[in-house]
């Protein structure tokens, strides 16, 4: 019973960490996109989107 509770707690903590990481990536992507222009901005935005999608699949 105790191990099950610990496992559930770890899973919940991991889900929270994933959500925080997604929010951070989204915020950073938006801020950088407005600060950086051109091809580099586009590539950076694509990279952040790929990372966000990876986090969505965790």
C-alpha positions as CSV (number, residue, x, y, z in Angstrom):
1,X,0.0,0.0,0.0
2,X,2.8,2.4,0.9
3,X,4.7,1.7,-2.3
4,X,1.6,2.4,-4.3
5,X,1.1,5.7,-2.6
6,X,4.7,6.7,-3.2
7,X,4.5,5.7,-6.9
8,X,1.3,7.7,-7.3
9,X,2.9,10.7,-5.6
10,X,5.9,10.5,-7.9
11,X,3.7,10.3,-11.0
12,X,1.8,13.3,-9.9
13,X,5.0,15.2,-9.2
14,X,6.3,14.2,-12.7
15,X,3.1,15.4,-14.3
16,X,3.4,18.8,-12.5
17,X,7.0,19.1,-13.7
18,X,6.0,18.3,-17.3
19,X,3.3,21.0,-17.1
20,X,5.8,23.6,-15.7
21,X,8.3,22.7,-18.4
22,X,5.6,23.1,-21.1
23,X,4.6,26.5,-19.7
24,X,8.2,27.6,-19.6
25,X,8.9,26.5,-23.1
26,X,5.8,28.3,-24.4
27,X,6.7,31.5,-22.5
28,X,10.3,31.4,-23.7
29,X,9.3,30.7,-27.2
30,X,6.9,33.7,-27.3
31,X,9.4,36.0,-25.7
32,X,12.2,35.0,-28.0
33,X,10.0,35.1,-31.1
34,X,9.2,38.7,-30.4
35,X,12.8,39.6,-29.6
36,X,14.5,37.7,-32.5
37,X,13.6,38.1,-36.1
38,X,14.3,36.1,-39.3
39,X,15.3,32.5,-40.0
40,X,16.9,32.0,-36.6
41,X,13.6,33.0,-34.9
42,X,11.6,30.6,-37.0
43,X,14.1,27.7,-36.3
44,X,14.1,28.5,-32.6
45,X,10.3,28.5,-32.5
46,X,10.2,25.2,-34.4
47,X,12.7,23.7,-31.9
48,X,10.6,24.8,-28.9
49,X,7.5,23.4,-30.5
50,X,9.2,20.1,-31.0
51,X,10.3,20.0,-27.4
52,X,6.7,20.9,-26.3
53,X,5.3,18.1,-28.3
54,X,7.8,15.7,-26.8
55,X,6.6,16.8,-23.3
56,X,3.0,16.3,-24.4
57,X,3.8,12.7,-25.2
58,X,5.3,11.9,-21.8
